[in-house]
Amino acid sequence: MFLDLLLQEAPSYGPLAAGLAIGLGAIGPGIGIGIAVGKAMEAIGRNPEASGTVFLPMIIGVAFAEAVAIYALIIAFVVSGS
C-alpha cells in the first residue's frame, strides 16, 4: 500500500513555477522603468536644455531593468521545461 503511494506520479508544478517566475520577475523592472521614465520626463519638463544629459542615463537604466525581466523569462522557460 505504502509502496503504491510512493510510486504514483507526482504533480508537475513546472507551469506554476514558470508563471510565478515571470510574473514576479516582471514586477520589479516594470515598476523601476515606470519610475525612471516618469522622473526623467519630469526633469526634462522642468529643464528642457538638460534633455541630452538626462536621456542617455535613463535609456541605460531602462535597458538594465529590462535585462532583469528577460532573465526572468529565460528562467521561466527553463523551469517549465519548454
C-alpha angles and dihedrals in degrees: 000000000000091000091054089052091052093048094053115110113262117231115262113241094179097107091046092049091047091051092049092046095054094036096052092035092057097048096072098047091044092054092042094050091047093051094043095049092043093053091044092052090047091052092048090048091054095043113019092179090065095058093106093053093045100042101060098049089046092054091048091050092048090050091053091048091049090051088062090054091049089050089053089051091053091049089050091054092048093048094047092050096234 
